[in-house]
């Protein structure tokens, strides 16, 4: 779906924090990251999936929230949908903590080991079956307005680029986990093609795009 989350290429959102900058990540954000990883690994969630859930966040809340506040909202909604927590349960915990109750703790070394093992696993894409495009082909991103979750940024729609490589084959975003698979391509775009000339020197943008997002570019068939 095309929602407020699709802000790629837009300006006015402040400085970008580099991973090595002061204050780039805080302790509570690390906890939220862990909650998201653990809930998925343990199969405690219900709903449309990580990115699709975040995209359903109300626009005004999305714009007010920080990056990991959106992750926290997402994991709470998915745990509610999966029946792991009940409506009002989080608010109840918050009230008890404000009243001075000590935060609950737990220790599960086996789960820690399992989680680390899962995070270390490589997940390479299988080779694409009969890909329509090949490295070096010129392509153009289709102009479209998908009604469901997708991975095609608005700022590349209608733009021309060049296939750099065939990444492999993956499930079509927005489809069921056992739904159709398509070839995924690494496509290179010139900055001026996306945003026009500027005082900055030109650069390139690389984006992974599914086959159904693309059509032959000029000179291709």
JOZI-V811407 format. One record per backbone hydrogen bond with DSSP energy under -1.0 kcal/mol. NH is the residue of the N-H (numbers start at 1). CO is the residue of the C=O. Records with the same first field share a line. If there is no record, write none. Layout:
BEGIN
NH: CO + CO
END
This chain:
BEGIN
6: 3
7: 5
10: 7
21: 18
24: 21
30: 26
31: 27
32: 28
33: 29
34: 30
35: 31
36: 32
37: 33
38: 34
39: 35
40: 36
41: 37
42: 38
43: 40
44: 39
53: 49
54: 50
55: 51
56: 53
57: 54
62: 58
63: 59
64: 60
65: 61
70: 66
71: 67
72: 68
73: 69
74: 70
75: 71
76: 72
77: 73
78: 74
79: 75
80: 76
81: 77
82: 78
83: 80
84: 79
85: 79
89: 86
92: 88
93: 89
94: 90
95: 91
96: 92
97: 93
98: 94
99: 95
100: 97
101: 96
112: 108
113: 109
114: 110
115: 111
116: 112
117: 113
118: 114
119: 115
120: 116
136: 163
137: 134
139: 161
140: 215
141: 159
142: 213
156: 153
157: 154
158: 141
159: 156
161: 139
162: 188
163: 137
164: 186
165: 186
167: 184
168: 184
169: 126
170: 182
172: 180
175: 172
179: 176
182: 170
184: 168
185: 209
186: 165
187: 207
188: 162
189: 205
191: 203
194: 190
195: 191
196: 192
205: 189
207: 187
209: 185
211: 183
213: 210
214: 211
215: 140
217: 138
220: 217
END
